[in-house]
Amino acid sequence: MSGEAGLATPFSERAGRALRDTFLQEALGIATTKFIGLRREAFDGFPAGEALRDQARAIKEATLQRLDVHLGRLADNIERLGGHVHWADTAEEAREIVLKLCRDKGVRMAVKSKSMATEEIDLNEALERAGVTPVETDLGEYIIQLAHERPSHIIAPAIHKTKGQVAELISAVAGKPLPADPEALTAAARVLLREKFLEADMGITGANFAVAETGTVVLVTNEGNGRMVTTLPRIHVAVMGIEKVIPSMTDLVVFLALLARSATGQKLSSYTTLVRGPRQAGELEGPDEFHLILMDGGRSRQIAGTLREALYCLRCGACLNVCPVYRQIGGHAYGHTYPGPIGILLTAMLKGDRSVKELAHASTLCGACKDVCPVRIDIPRMLVDLRESLDREKIAPASERVVFKIFRRLLMSETAFRLSAAIGRVAQRPFVSEGKLRRLPLFFGQWTATRDLPPIAARTFRERWKDLA
Amino acid sequence: MATRADFLGRIRAEVSKTPGRFEAQTATRRKTIQDSIVQQVDDARESSAGVNLDEEMTNMLSYQHAYNAAAKFLSTVDSTIDSLIGMVR
């Protein structure tokens, strides 16, 4: 199933299906709650964390202001080491570059380490069509690939799967029944994947960071598969968005201190892989060829755009775990590569505002995402801006625009506001029970179908203030 | 495929469109934040290794009180013995 396949149905339907899926609800509840706790503990024991978050944000701001210079330096350093740098304006171009490399070098099988950038360009489907077998080697991604699905979380792709479901998938490949025991399943997957590493001609990765000063591509993983993918096959291809470049190794330290803590609550991930070009003379490990694909795909437009801050994102997934919407519906209901609060913004960046006309409202604007973001991205603010521009460009449904137009009129005039409050106070009477609005007529009923609304107070604040003052 | 010159040229054009305040703001902000991190680390070091005048003064006062009390005790013992000897005589 492609990530876009779900888009035939409206968002409300996709979300509704997720809410009724009891397996999904169980898996999501357990996993997100665990992640929230781990992250909180990690930052509680790390007093420098808050200042480092400011520092990380400032580095991202400054890097964007000289993005062309840093990318140029990164490319120079990689070429100096004997690597190749490719420039891709669009997702299609990035895909085409990989396919051309496969054709030119006679690649039959490619092992992949977890990468959202390659999900973004639908690389696996393109490889299969071209006769190249892609094999995901991150355990979560491997499970997802076996199930023919897409990741539902940025860092935990199979977060929506239960142990039992995973056992079924791996048993089918292993050709024997396996127990629903994570340890046994991991061991089985390890054996299956080990052969693939040795067979593959190409290793494909993303990049968590790329250090301009040294030409180093940095991969943050927990399974060590990233290291095998970058060393065993004869060709290594890394695909990265242009915003992943950072100026120096000193900056890398700041980001590494925050990334794993925000994502999984670890001080550092189990493996931090630093790759510099192809194997050099005298080195024992590494590929014969190294290719870096720098991808724009709509990113550069936002350097001076309203979604600029979304370019600071480290893809830690912390905002997904705390989001009351994500926690209920999971990643697939969003229908795009990047789910959750940041995913809405990234989708708007990569595919245009029109693609998120429903998703822009899939947020309560509670601000939990902003609180946990390692680089303090103001997600709620940008979602409000997005809603406004959807309204201005008349992309939002007509009914919604009319309601908001009326609402705005009421709020802009004091008389109209007071009058409507007075009318509402009388009109609500038949619907108030036990101090709550429990059931409303007409389309207002959509709100009260799943939650109560507090009634308009009998006396306004201004009236009460007269007595108090 | 895009060429390096075109690719970076477009990014440069976008960067030049951003409000001018960003460049200066980010430089000063990074310094302010760096200073606060240094301060925080210094404080942490001081709190475990350094001399805290308030704490030392409190300690000194309590030692002084202890010394005074001990001295008072000795002088009381001394005068008691004196009185005892006087009674015996």
Interface residues (C-beta under 8 A of the other chain):
Chain A: P47 A48 A51 L52 D54 Q55 A58 I59 E61 A62 L64 Q65 R66 L67 D68 L71 G72 A75 V85 H86 W87 A88 D89 E93 E96 I97 I242 L294 D296 S300 R301 I303 A304 R308
Chain B: M1 A2 T3 R4 D6 F7 L8 G9 R10 I11 R12 E14 V15 K17 T18 P19 F22 E23 Q25 T26 A27 R29 R30 I33 Q34 S36 I37 Q40 V41 A44
